[in-house]
Amino acid sequence: MTLVALLSNPMSTGNRSGLPEVRAYCARHPDIFHYEVEEVDQIARALESIARVKPKVLVINGGDGTVQATLTEMHQGGHFGDNPPPVAVLPNGKTNLIALDLGADGNSLAALERIVDIAANDLDSHVIERQMIALSDGADNSRPVLGMFLGGAGLAEIILYCRNKIYPLGLSNNLSHFLAACATIVAMLFNVSARFLPKTSSTMRISMIRHGEIQGSFALLMVTTLEKLLLRSTTKEDATLDPVGKMKFVAVENNRAGLWTMVRDTIFGRFGTRPGAGLHLERDDVIQIEGERGCVVLDGELFEAKHGKPITLRTTEPMPFLRIAA
C-alpha cells in the first residue's frame, strides 16, 4: 500500500512557485505516489490511477477549483468503493478554507511533510469525518457539485470583489481578505455605492425543511459544514441550537440591526455562533435558495439562483478527512 497519494495541479497560483520543491520531496520518498493534472476533466482518470495504489491518505495540492472537483469526483465516481482514504488539503488556494479547517496553514511543503509523518505513525487519531454540501442548480443533466463553504447575497459579491479587485494587486491572502472585509463594512454601514466597493445586498428567498422560509434583502448569506473560517472566526455555535442539521446557515439582514450585530460579533470573534437582532442562525439538511441577482459561490465556483429555478443544497454522507493539527 502506498503511504500517500498526492494529486497536484501545476496551474494553481500557489504551485507556480512551490511545486518544484514538492516534486523534489516526492522524488526522495518512493512511498509517495505523485500525480499531476492541468485540467479538472483529468481528475477522474487521476483518481482511477490513485485508487489502484491504495494510498493510506490522499492529498490535494491545488486551488479551490481543484479541491472541489476532486471531492465531487471522489463522492460520485466510486473509485475507492466503500473505503475512500482520508483526504488532506495543502494550503495552495486563495481562500484555503478547507485546508484551514483541517489545520494546514502556511507552507505547503511543511504541511506535506507533516501529513507523511502522520500517515506513517498515528493516522487513526487524526482522521475526522465531515459532511459535504451537494449543490444542484436545476440545470438539465447536471450532477451535483460538492463543497464545504457557500457564500451568497453580499458575501458572494465580496468573494468576487476580492477575486477581481484585490487578488490582482499581488498582496498576501490574509491582507487581501482583510481589505475586502474593510471595504465591505464601509459599503454596508454607510450605504455607499462605488465601482471600487463590493455590492452588498440581494433579495433572496431561503427555504429550510425544518425551519420554514425567510425572505428579504440580505447583506450576507453563508452555508457551511466547516468549523473554522477566515479572519480567525469559527462556526461553533450556541449549544441551544438545533444539533440535528449538518449544514450551518447564517444570514444577515441588510438593515442597521443586522449590520450592527455582524460588526459587533465579528470584532469579538463570535460571529455566526449565536442568533441576534437581524441575524438568522440555523442548522438544516436541505436548503433552497432563489431570488433576484441570486449569485452564490461554492468553494470558489459561481452559481446563480433564479426565480422558479432555485439552488438546492443537501448534505452528503460523511467523508473521512485528515486533521493535520493535533
Secondary structure, DSSP 8 states (H G I E B T S, - for coil): --SEEEEE-TTSTTHHHHHHHHHHHHHT-TTEEEEE-SSGGGHHHHHHHHHHH--SEEEEES-HHHHHHHHHHHHHH-TTTT----EEE-S-SSS-HHHHHTT--S-HHHHHHHHHHHHHS--GGGEEEE--EEEE---TT---EEESEEEETHHHHHHHHIIIIIGGGT--HHHHHHHHHHHHHHHHHHT---TTS----EEEEEEETTTEEEEEEEEEEEEES-SB-STT-B----TTS-SS-SEEEEEEESSHHHHHHHHHHHHTT-TTSS-BTTEEEEEESEEEEEETTEEEEETTEEEEEBTTB-EEEEE---EEEE----
